[in-house]
Amino acid sequence: FSENCFAQASEDLTIKIWDSRSFNMVATIPAGGNFATCIDSLDTDPYIATGHRGFNMSGCDVKLWDLRRLEGFLDGAGSPNADPSSQLFTFEEHSQSIEGVQFVKFESARPIIASASKDQTIKFIDI
């Protein structure tokens, strides 16, 4: 999403976006009721995917976020408290916590999200 930024999943139920040049936090996104255990970003598009802790089919979610929806983020103005509307969708097909989430790109197709869970499954999400 930006060569100068990186995303961090945090146990305080937020996703933080940092500027790697200044080490300043440029955005905080409310992650919902269960904290994100893993995160990945696309280098060519302003999207991040998060995997969340949960159990018994509750909160075991993969979420896709669109950073273009963070007011002022991509133009450099910053957004210290982002609107949760930057979340595009929630995938609720795992029964246990998500332990890994990864964008997978193919040459001629749009990327997909692969998620691995403690429920011993790997799911593929067409975005």
Secondary structure as a PSIPRED ss2 file (coil, helix, strand):
# PSIPRED VFORMAT (PSIPRED V4.0)

   1 F C   1.000  0.000  0.000
   2 S C   1.000  0.000  0.000
   3 E C   1.000  0.000  0.000
   4 N C   1.000  0.000  0.000
   5 C E   0.000  0.000  1.000
   6 F E   0.000  0.000  1.000
   7 A E   0.000  0.000  1.000
   8 Q E   0.000  0.000  1.000
   9 A E   0.000  0.000  1.000
  10 S E   0.000  0.000  1.000
  11 E C   1.000  0.000  0.000
  12 D C   1.000  0.000  0.000
  13 L C   1.000  0.000  0.000
  14 T E   0.000  0.000  1.000
  15 I E   0.000  0.000  1.000
  16 K E   0.000  0.000  1.000
  17 I E   0.000  0.000  1.000
  18 W E   0.000  0.000  1.000
  19 D E   0.000  0.000  1.000
  20 S C   1.000  0.000  0.000
  21 R C   1.000  0.000  0.000
  22 S C   1.000  0.000  0.000
  23 F C   1.000  0.000  0.000
  24 N C   1.000  0.000  0.000
  25 M E   0.000  0.000  1.000
  26 V E   0.000  0.000  1.000
  27 A E   0.000  0.000  1.000
  28 T E   0.000  0.000  1.000
  29 I E   0.000  0.000  1.000
  30 P E   0.000  0.000  1.000
  31 A C   1.000  0.000  0.000
  32 G C   1.000  0.000  0.000
  33 G C   1.000  0.000  0.000
  34 N C   1.000  0.000  0.000
  35 F C   1.000  0.000  0.000
  36 A E   0.000  0.000  1.000
  37 T E   0.000  0.000  1.000
  38 C E   0.000  0.000  1.000
  39 I E   0.000  0.000  1.000
  40 D E   0.000  0.000  1.000
  41 S E   0.000  0.000  1.000
  42 L C   1.000  0.000  0.000
  43 D C   1.000  0.000  0.000
  44 T C   1.000  0.000  0.000
  45 D C   1.000  0.000  0.000
  46 P C   1.000  0.000  0.000
  47 Y E   0.000  0.000  1.000
  48 I E   0.000  0.000  1.000
  49 A E   0.000  0.000  1.000
  50 T E   0.000  0.000  1.000
  51 G E   0.000  0.000  1.000
  52 H E   0.000  0.000  1.000
  53 R C   1.000  0.000  0.000
  54 G C   1.000  0.000  0.000
  55 F E   0.000  0.000  1.000
  56 N C   1.000  0.000  0.000
  57 M C   1.000  0.000  0.000
  58 S E   0.000  0.000  1.000
  59 G C   1.000  0.000  0.000
  60 C C   1.000  0.000  0.000
  61 D C   1.000  0.000  0.000
  62 V E   0.000  0.000  1.000
  63 K E   0.000  0.000  1.000
  64 L E   0.000  0.000  1.000
  65 W E   0.000  0.000  1.000
  66 D E   0.000  0.000  1.000
  67 L H   0.000  1.000  0.000
  68 R H   0.000  1.000  0.000
  69 R H   0.000  1.000  0.000
  70 L C   1.000  0.000  0.000
  71 E C   1.000  0.000  0.000
  72 G C   1.000  0.000  0.000
  73 F C   1.000  0.000  0.000
  74 L C   1.000  0.000  0.000
  75 D C   1.000  0.000  0.000
  76 G C   1.000  0.000  0.000
  77 A C   1.000  0.000  0.000
  78 G C   1.000  0.000  0.000
  79 S E   0.000  0.000  1.000
  80 P C   1.000  0.000  0.000
  81 N C   1.000  0.000  0.000
  82 A C   1.000  0.000  0.000
  83 D C   1.000  0.000  0.000
  84 P H   0.000  1.000  0.000
  85 S H   0.000  1.000  0.000
  86 S H   0.000  1.000  0.000
  87 Q E   0.000  0.000  1.000
  88 L E   0.000  0.000  1.000
  89 F E   0.000  0.000  1.000
  90 T E   0.000  0.000  1.000
  91 F E   0.000  0.000  1.000
  92 E C   1.000  0.000  0.000
  93 E C   1.000  0.000  0.000
  94 H C   1.000  0.000  0.000
  95 S C   1.000  0.000  0.000
  96 Q E   0.000  0.000  1.000
  97 S C   1.000  0.000  0.000
  98 I E   0.000  0.000  1.000
  99 E E   0.000  0.000  1.000
 100 G E   0.000  0.000  1.000
 101 V E   0.000  0.000  1.000
 102 Q E   0.000  0.000  1.000
 103 F E   0.000  0.000  1.000
 104 V E   0.000  0.000  1.000
 105 K C   1.000  0.000  0.000
 106 F C   1.000  0.000  0.000
 107 E C   1.000  0.000  0.000
 108 S C   1.000  0.000  0.000
 109 A C   1.000  0.000  0.000
 110 R C   1.000  0.000  0.000
 111 P C   1.000  0.000  0.000
 112 I E   0.000  0.000  1.000
 113 I E   0.000  0.000  1.000
 114 A E   0.000  0.000  1.000
 115 S E   0.000  0.000  1.000
 116 A E   0.000  0.000  1.000
 117 S E   0.000  0.000  1.000
 118 K C   1.000  0.000  0.000
 119 D C   1.000  0.000  0.000
 120 Q C   1.000  0.000  0.000
 121 T C   1.000  0.000  0.000
 122 I E   0.000  0.000  1.000
 123 K E   0.000  0.000  1.000
 124 F E   0.000  0.000  1.000
 125 I E   0.000  0.000  1.000
 126 D E   0.000  0.000  1.000
 127 I C   1.000  0.000  0.000
